[in-house]
């Protein structure tokens, strides 16, 4: 991706289905489509950092991947017109994070934990940042710490696919951006801080943690470019921190389906 400076990079985020994968984003004001792992959102994205330096970076170590695996689970819901499938990960002993579009309209999201089903409730939901927080009533292990992304850093996605099978992908942080435009329902939104990542993700990966080499979550995956061309997108961890701070003691009112 070329140096953007203050130039605008426009990315239109669209529906994710197994047969929709958009072309890569261009370093200009060209509109480009990206897929999410369950449903649709639209955002105009402006760049805020330079290109990744042309250097080789080491992959995230196995010990970090193992720790992240233990805190990451498949999540699904069947309340809406079609099954919604994604990934969630522990951010506190009783809280997990995922994408809002994964659990939109779902009253009791179901986690798959060691071949057993664990129910959860949505206790925070932000359609603009595309993040949601789930509460559980049992111990699922150690939560993941949150960190900050660095341009050029090696990161990894730990997630599940549409068949609830575990997947891992090594990625690189290309840019830190401010995404502005519509929320997951197509309404005008104030925007969200996001990451552009070198490397593709797929259906079911939405809500999966992006971890750095030290084991900190620096983003939450929400989209992929069409055509399998190797660019994906994540919400920055700062947006997640802000939503965690809003968590109350009761579930939020049932949200609308997408």
C-alpha positions in Angstrom: 0.0 0.0 0.0 1.5 3.4 -1.0 2.1 6.4 1.2 -1.3 8.2 1.7 -0.4 11.2 3.9 -3.6 13.1 4.2 -5.1 11.7 1.1 -8.4 9.8 1.6 -8.7 6.1 1.2 -12.3 5.2 0.7 -13.4 1.7 1.6 -17.1 0.5 1.4 -17.7 -2.3 3.8 -20.3 -4.7 2.5 -22.1 -8.0 3.2 -20.1 -11.0 4.0 -21.3 -14.3 2.5 -19.2 -17.2 1.4 -19.4 -16.1 -2.2 -18.6 -12.3 -1.8 -15.0 -11.2 -1.5 -14.1 -7.7 -2.7 -11.0 -6.3 -4.5 -8.2 -4.6 -2.5 -8.4 -1.0 -1.4 -6.6 1.5 -3.6 -4.4 4.3 -2.2 -6.7 7.1 -3.3 -10.4 8.1 -3.0 -11.5 5.0 -5.0 -14.4 3.1 -3.4 -13.5 -0.5 -2.6 -15.8 -3.2 -1.1 -14.9 -5.4 1.9 -16.7 -8.4 3.4 -17.7 -8.9 7.0 -18.1 -12.4 8.5 -21.8 -12.2 9.1 -23.7 -9.2 7.9 -23.3 -5.7 6.4 -21.8 -2.3 7.3 -20.7 0.7 5.2 -17.9 3.0 6.1 -15.8 5.6 4.4 -12.2 5.2 5.6 -9.5 7.9 5.7 -5.8 7.0 6.2 -3.7 8.4 9.0 -0.3 6.7 8.7 2.3 5.9 6.2 3.0 2.6 4.4 4.6 -0.4 6.1 8.4 -0.3 5.8 9.8 -2.9 3.3 11.3 -5.1 6.0 10.8 -8.7 7.1 9.0 -9.1 10.5 9.0 -12.2 12.7 5.7 -14.1 13.2 3.9 -14.1 16.4 5.4 -16.9 18.6 3.6 -20.1 19.3 3.4 -19.5 23.0 1.3 -16.4 22.3 -0.9 -18.3 19.9 -1.5 -21.0 22.5 -2.6 -18.5 25.1 -4.9 -16.8 22.7 -6.5 -20.1 21.6 -7.4 -20.8 25.2 -9.3 -17.5 25.5 -11.1 -17.7 22.1 -14.4 -19.3 21.2 -16.8 -19.8 18.3 -20.1 -17.9 18.8 -23.4 -18.2 16.9 -27.1 -17.3 17.0 -30.1 -18.5 15.0 -32.7 -15.8 16.0 -32.6 -13.8 12.7 -33.2 -14.7 9.0 -30.0 -16.6 8.7 -27.4 -18.1 11.1 -24.9 -15.7 12.4 -21.5 -17.1 13.1 -18.4 -15.5 14.5 -15.7 -15.5 17.1 -15.5 -14.1 20.6 -12.6 -13.8 23.1 -12.3 -13.2 26.9 -11.5 -9.7 28.0 -12.5 -10.2 31.7 -13.3 -13.3 33.7 -17.0 -13.0 32.9 -16.9 -10.9 29.7 -16.1 -11.7 26.0 -15.7 -9.3 23.0 -17.0 -9.9 19.5 -18.4 -7.9 16.6 -21.8 -6.2 16.9 -22.8 -7.6 13.5 -22.2 -11.2 14.8 -24.7 -10.9 17.6 -27.2 -8.3 16.3 -30.7 -9.5 17.0 -29.5 -12.5 19.0 -31.0 -12.7 22.5 -28.7 -15.5 23.8 -25.5 -15.9 21.8 -24.2 -19.5 22.1 -20.5 -20.1 22.7 -18.9 -23.5 21.7 -16.6 -24.5 24.5 -14.9 -28.0 24.3 -17.9 -29.4 22.3 -20.4 -28.0 24.8 -22.7 -25.0 24.5 -22.4 -22.0 26.8 -25.0 -19.3 26.8 -24.2 -15.6 27.1 -26.0 -12.3 27.1 -25.2 -9.1 25.3 -24.3 -6.4 27.9 -22.8 -3.8 25.6 -23.5 -3.1 21.9 -22.2 -0.4 19.6 -23.3 -0.6 16.0 -20.9 2.2 15.0 -17.7 0.6 16.2 -19.1 -2.8 15.4 -18.3 -4.2 18.8 -20.3 -6.1 21.4 -19.6 -7.4 24.9 -21.1 -10.7 26.1 -21.4 -11.8 29.7 -21.1 -15.4 30.9 -21.8 -17.0 34.3 -18.9 -19.6 34.3 -15.2 -19.5 34.3 -13.7 -20.0 30.8 -10.1 -19.2 31.6 -7.7 -16.2 31.6 -8.8 -13.0 29.8 -6.6 -11.4 27.1 -4.8 -8.1 27.8 -5.4 -5.1 25.5 -2.5 -3.3 23.7 -1.9 -0.8 21.0 -1.0 -1.6 17.3 2.2 -0.5 15.7 2.5 0.0 11.9 4.7 -2.7 10.4 4.3 -5.1 13.4 3.7 -8.8 12.9 0.3 -9.8 14.4 -1.9 -12.9 14.3 -5.6 -13.7 14.1 -6.9 -16.5 16.2 -10.5 -17.3 15.3 -13.0 -19.9 14.0 -14.3 -20.4 10.5 -17.9 -20.8 9.4 -17.8 -24.5 10.3 -16.6 -23.6 13.8 -13.2 -25.0 13.0 -10.2 -23.1 14.6 -8.0 -21.0 12.2 -4.9 -18.9 12.7 -3.5 -16.3 10.3 -0.3 -14.4 10.4 -0.8 -10.8 9.4 1.0 -7.4 9.3 -0.3 -4.0 10.5 -0.2 -1.8 7.4 -2.1 1.4 8.6 -3.9 2.9 11.5 -7.0 4.7 10.2 -10.2 6.5 11.1 -13.2 4.8 9.5 -16.2 7.1 9.1 -19.6 6.6 7.5 -22.5 4.3 8.2 -22.9 1.9 11.1 -23.8 -1.8 10.8 -27.4 -1.0 10.1 -26.6 1.5 7.3 -27.3 4.6 9.5 -24.9 7.5 9.7 -22.3 7.0 12.3 -19.5 9.0 14.0 -16.8 6.6 12.9 -14.3 4.2 14.5 -10.6 3.7 14.8 -9.5 0.8 12.7 -6.5 -1.1 11.3 -5.6 -2.1 7.8 -3.9 -5.5 7.8 -1.9 -7.3 5.2 -3.4 -10.7 4.9 -6.9 -12.2 4.4 -9.6 -13.3 6.8 -12.8 -15.3 6.0 -16.4 -15.9 7.1 -16.6 -16.9 10.7 -13.5 -14.9 11.7 -15.4 -11.8 12.6 -14.9 -10.9 16.2 -11.6 -12.7 16.4 -8.7 -11.1 18.3 -5.6 -9.6 16.5 -2.7 -10.2 18.9 0.8 -8.8 18.8 4.1 -10.7 19.6 3.7 -9.9 23.3 0.2 -11.4 23.5 -1.8 -8.2 23.7 -5.0 -7.8 21.7 -4.5 -4.8 19.4 -7.7 -5.2 17.3 -10.9 -7.1 16.5 -11.3 -8.4 13.0 -14.5 -7.2 11.2 -13.9 -7.3 7.4 -11.9 -8.6 4.4 -11.4 -7.3 0.9 -13.2 -9.1 -2.0 -11.3 -11.5 -4.3 -8.9 -12.9 -1.7 -6.4 -10.2 -2.5 -4.8 -10.1 0.9 -6.2 -7.0 2.8 -8.4 -7.2 6.0 -9.6 -4.8 8.6 -9.9 -4.7 12.4 -11.3 -2.3 15.0 -8.6 -0.8 17.2 -8.4 -1.9 20.8 -9.1 1.6 22.1 -12.6 1.3 20.8 -13.0 -2.0 22.7 -11.7 -0.4 26.0 -14.3 2.3 25.7 -17.1 -0.2 25.3 -15.9 -2.3 28.2 -16.1 0.8 30.4 -19.8 1.0 29.4 -20.8 -2.5 30.5 -23.6 -2.5 33.1 -25.0 -5.2 35.3 -28.0 -6.1 33.1 -28.3 -7.2 29.4 -28.9 -4.5 26.9 -32.4 -4.5 25.2 -32.6 -6.9 22.3 -31.1 -5.4 19.3 -32.4 -5.5 15.7 -31.4 -8.2 13.2 -29.2 -7.1 10.3 
